[in-house]
């Protein structure tokens, strides 16, 4: 990962915009869409700045001056001068998906965005709002955080009662909460790895890494593989899979040399 993806709350906040023309107008629309305020270059309360100047020397000078004042700066079409880049955006508010390439190719980011746009229903935001409204009910139904997360994961899984890609998922939240409780059995899956490259993971392996509660692995496992797992999954350095795995999904990452 070459950049840290974050979502900034710009509501009511000042953002400097230097420049005019189509590129500057596009950045202004982006800031205003996020609730920010466009202000002059010398504004004292700004936190971010966009520079949209065609002249290389002028753009570099403007970026340096703004950065010296402590602002984070984006220079349009000059990723080497940027403190941050703006991604291609899939907007299903409050669900927002950002696709970035670190400034390498805006065209590629756009192409990926268009593919994702075609997959996601327009009412995906309704499901997010329904789940937000049900937070208290979910905590009452599953007081333990681990149990609550497993229940949510199961509901949102492909074919689950709240499958995000299914029609009407937002209307089934109450039904899901009222359904009879089901046990959360222990489950142990083995992933056999023959490469330290995470790009060689199968789709099944990548999916399981994103779902597992506990990950058991040898000390020699490549960190890049573990980076594909959930950040809050518990890691266990061990030479063998557990004889009695804990509740939820556990993975044993079996490292083998490629033949």
C-alpha positions as CSV (number, residue, x, y, z in Angstrom):
1,X,0.0,0.0,0.0
2,X,1.6,3.3,-1.2
3,X,-1.0,5.6,0.4
4,X,-3.2,5.6,3.5
5,X,-6.8,5.8,2.4
6,X,-8.9,8.0,4.7
7,X,-12.3,9.7,4.6
8,X,-12.2,13.4,5.7
9,X,-15.2,15.2,7.2
10,X,-15.2,18.5,5.3
11,X,-18.6,19.7,6.4
12,X,-18.3,23.4,6.9
13,X,-14.5,23.4,6.6
14,X,-12.4,25.7,4.5
15,X,-10.5,24.4,1.5
16,X,-8.1,26.5,-0.6
17,X,-8.5,26.4,-4.4
18,X,-5.8,28.0,-6.5
19,X,-6.5,28.3,-10.3
20,X,-9.3,28.5,-12.8
21,X,-10.8,26.5,-15.6
22,X,-12.3,23.0,-16.0
23,X,-9.9,21.3,-13.6
24,X,-10.4,23.9,-10.9
25,X,-14.2,23.7,-11.4
26,X,-14.1,19.9,-11.0
27,X,-12.2,20.2,-7.7
28,X,-14.6,22.9,-6.5
29,X,-17.6,20.6,-7.2
30,X,-16.0,17.8,-5.3
31,X,-15.3,19.9,-2.2
32,X,-18.8,21.4,-2.2
33,X,-20.3,18.0,-2.7
34,X,-18.6,16.9,0.5
35,X,-19.9,19.9,2.4
36,X,-16.6,22.0,2.3
37,X,-16.2,25.7,1.6
38,X,-13.9,27.1,-1.1
39,X,-11.8,29.9,0.2
40,X,-9.0,32.2,-1.0
41,X,-5.4,31.3,-1.0
42,X,-4.6,33.4,2.0
43,X,-7.4,32.1,4.2
44,X,-6.1,31.3,7.7
45,X,-8.6,28.5,8.6
46,X,-7.9,26.1,5.7
47,X,-6.7,22.5,6.2
48,X,-6.5,21.4,2.6
49,X,-5.6,23.0,-0.7
50,X,-6.0,22.2,-4.4
51,X,-3.8,23.8,-7.0
52,X,-5.0,23.7,-10.6
53,X,-2.5,25.7,-12.5
54,X,-1.2,24.8,-16.0
55,X,2.2,26.4,-15.6
56,X,4.6,23.9,-13.9
57,X,6.7,26.6,-12.2
58,X,3.6,28.4,-10.9
59,X,2.0,25.2,-9.6
60,X,5.2,24.1,-7.8
61,X,5.6,27.6,-6.2
62,X,1.9,27.7,-5.1
63,X,2.2,24.2,-3.6
64,X,5.4,25.0,-1.7
65,X,3.9,28.2,-0.2
66,X,0.7,26.4,0.9
67,X,2.6,23.4,2.3
68,X,4.9,25.8,4.3
69,X,1.7,27.0,6.0
70,X,0.9,23.5,7.1
71,X,-1.7,22.7,4.5
72,X,-2.0,19.3,2.8
73,X,-1.8,20.0,-1.0
74,X,-3.1,18.3,-4.1
75,X,-1.7,19.6,-7.4
76,X,-3.9,18.6,-10.3
77,X,-2.2,16.2,-12.8
78,X,1.1,16.3,-10.9
79,X,1.2,13.4,-8.5
80,X,4.8,14.0,-7.6
81,X,3.8,17.3,-6.0
82,X,0.8,15.9,-4.1
83,X,0.5,15.2,-0.4
84,X,-2.8,13.4,-1.2
85,X,-4.7,12.4,-4.3
86,X,-8.4,12.3,-5.0
87,X,-9.9,8.9,-5.9
88,X,-12.6,7.8,-8.3
89,X,-15.7,7.7,-6.2
90,X,-18.7,5.3,-6.1
91,X,-21.4,7.2,-4.1
92,X,-24.2,5.3,-2.4
93,X,-24.3,7.7,0.5
94,X,-23.6,7.0,3.3
95,X,-21.7,4.1,1.6
96,X,-18.7,5.6,-0.3
97,X,-16.2,3.6,-2.2
98,X,-12.9,5.2,-3.3
99,X,-10.7,3.8,-5.9
100,X,-7.2,5.3,-6.1
101,X,-4.0,4.5,-8.0
102,X,-1.7,7.0,-6.2
103,X,-2.0,9.3,-9.2
104,X,-0.6,6.6,-11.6
105,X,-3.7,6.4,-13.8
106,X,-6.9,8.3,-13.4
107,X,-8.3,6.4,-16.4
108,X,-7.7,3.0,-14.6
109,X,-9.4,4.3,-11.5
110,X,-12.4,5.4,-13.6
111,X,-12.7,2.1,-15.3
112,X,-12.7,0.2,-12.0
113,X,-15.3,2.6,-10.6
114,X,-17.6,2.0,-13.6
115,X,-17.3,-1.8,-13.0
116,X,-18.2,-1.4,-9.3
117,X,-21.0,1.1,-10.1
118,X,-22.7,-1.6,-12.3
119,X,-22.6,-4.1,-9.4
120,X,-24.0,-2.1,-6.5
121,X,-27.7,-1.3,-6.2
122,X,-28.8,2.3,-6.0
123,X,-30.4,1.6,-2.6
124,X,-27.3,0.3,-0.9
125,X,-27.3,3.5,1.2
126,X,-30.7,2.5,2.6
127,X,-29.3,-0.7,4.0
128,X,-26.5,1.3,5.7
129,X,-29.0,3.6,7.2
130,X,-31.2,0.7,8.4
131,X,-28.2,-1.0,10.0
132,X,-27.2,2.3,11.7
133,X,-30.7,2.7,13.1
134,X,-30.6,-0.9,14.4
135,X,-27.4,-0.6,16.3
136,X,-29.0,-0.5,19.7
137,X,-31.2,-3.5,18.8
138,X,-28.1,-5.4,17.6
139,X,-26.2,-4.8,20.8
140,X,-29.2,-6.0,22.8
141,X,-29.6,-9.1,20.7
142,X,-25.8,-9.9,20.7
143,X,-24.2,-8.3,23.7
144,X,-20.7,-9.8,22.9
145,X,-18.9,-7.9,20.1
146,X,-17.6,-11.1,18.6
147,X,-21.0,-12.7,18.4
148,X,-22.5,-9.5,17.0
149,X,-19.8,-9.3,14.2
150,X,-20.3,-12.9,13.3
151,X,-24.1,-12.4,13.0
152,X,-23.7,-9.4,10.9
153,X,-21.1,-11.1,8.6
154,X,-23.4,-14.0,8.1
155,X,-26.4,-11.8,7.3
156,X,-24.3,-9.7,4.8
157,X,-22.7,-12.7,3.1
158,X,-23.7,-13.7,-0.5
159,X,-27.2,-15.2,-0.2
160,X,-27.6,-14.0,3.4
161,X,-30.7,-12.3,4.6
162,X,-29.1,-8.9,4.2
163,X,-27.0,-9.6,1.1
164,X,-26.0,-6.0,0.0
165,X,-26.4,-7.0,-3.7
166,X,-30.0,-8.3,-3.2
167,X,-33.1,-6.3,-3.8
168,X,-34.9,-5.1,-0.7
169,X,-32.2,-6.0,1.8
170,X,-32.8,-2.8,3.7
171,X,-36.4,-3.9,4.3
172,X,-35.3,-7.1,6.0
173,X,-33.3,-5.8,9.0
174,X,-36.3,-6.1,11.4
175,X,-36.9,-9.7,10.1
176,X,-33.3,-10.6,10.7
177,X,-33.3,-9.2,14.2
178,X,-36.5,-11.1,15.1
179,X,-35.3,-14.5,13.7
180,X,-34.6,-17.3,16.1
181,X,-31.0,-17.4,17.4
182,X,-28.6,-19.9,15.8
183,X,-25.5,-21.4,17.4
184,X,-22.1,-20.1,16.4
185,X,-20.0,-23.3,16.0
186,X,-16.3,-23.5,15.7
187,X,-15.0,-23.9,12.2
188,X,-11.5,-24.5,11.1
189,X,-10.4,-24.1,7.5
190,X,-6.9,-24.8,6.0
191,X,-5.4,-22.7,3.3
192,X,-2.3,-24.2,1.6
193,X,0.1,-21.5,0.4
194,X,2.8,-22.2,-2.2
195,X,3.9,-18.6,-2.6
196,X,4.7,-15.5,-0.5
197,X,2.9,-13.3,-3.1
198,X,-0.6,-12.3,-2.0
199,X,-1.6,-11.9,-5.7
200,X,-1.3,-15.7,-5.9
201,X,-4.1,-16.3,-3.3
202,X,-7.2,-18.0,-4.7
203,X,-10.5,-16.2,-4.5
204,X,-11.6,-18.6,-1.7
205,X,-8.4,-18.0,0.3
206,X,-8.8,-14.2,0.0
207,X,-12.4,-14.4,1.1
208,X,-11.6,-16.6,4.1
209,X,-8.8,-14.2,5.2
210,X,-11.2,-11.4,5.1
211,X,-13.7,-13.3,7.3
212,X,-11.6,-15.2,9.8
213,X,-11.7,-14.5,13.6
214,X,-8.4,-16.4,14.3
215,X,-5.5,-17.0,12.1
216,X,-2.9,-19.7,12.9
217,X,0.3,-19.6,11.0
218,X,4.0,-20.5,11.1
219,X,6.5,-17.8,12.0
220,X,8.0,-17.9,8.5
221,X,4.7,-16.8,6.8
222,X,5.2,-13.7,4.6
223,X,3.8,-10.5,6.2
224,X,2.2,-9.6,2.9
225,X,-0.2,-12.6,3.2
226,X,-1.2,-11.6,6.7
227,X,-1.9,-8.1,5.5
228,X,-4.8,-9.5,3.5
229,X,-6.5,-10.7,6.7
230,X,-9.0,-8.6,8.8
231,X,-7.1,-6.2,11.0
232,X,-8.9,-7.3,14.1
233,X,-8.4,-11.1,13.5
234,X,-6.3,-12.7,16.2
235,X,-2.9,-13.9,15.0
236,X,-1.4,-17.1,16.5
237,X,2.2,-18.0,15.6
238,X,2.3,-21.8,15.8
239,X,3.7,-24.9,14.0
240,X,0.4,-26.7,13.8
241,X,-3.4,-26.1,13.6
242,X,-5.4,-25.9,16.8
243,X,-6.8,-29.1,18.2
244,X,-9.7,-27.2,19.7
245,X,-10.4,-24.0,17.7
246,X,-12.3,-21.2,19.4
247,X,-15.8,-20.2,18.3
248,X,-16.1,-18.6,14.9
249,X,-13.9,-19.1,11.9
250,X,-10.3,-20.1,12.4
251,X,-7.7,-20.5,9.6
252,X,-4.6,-22.6,9.5
253,X,-2.2,-21.2,6.9
254,X,-0.2,-24.2,5.7
255,X,3.0,-23.0,4.1
256,X,4.5,-25.3,1.6
257,X,7.2,-25.0,-1.0
258,X,6.0,-24.9,-4.6
259,X,7.0,-28.1,-6.5
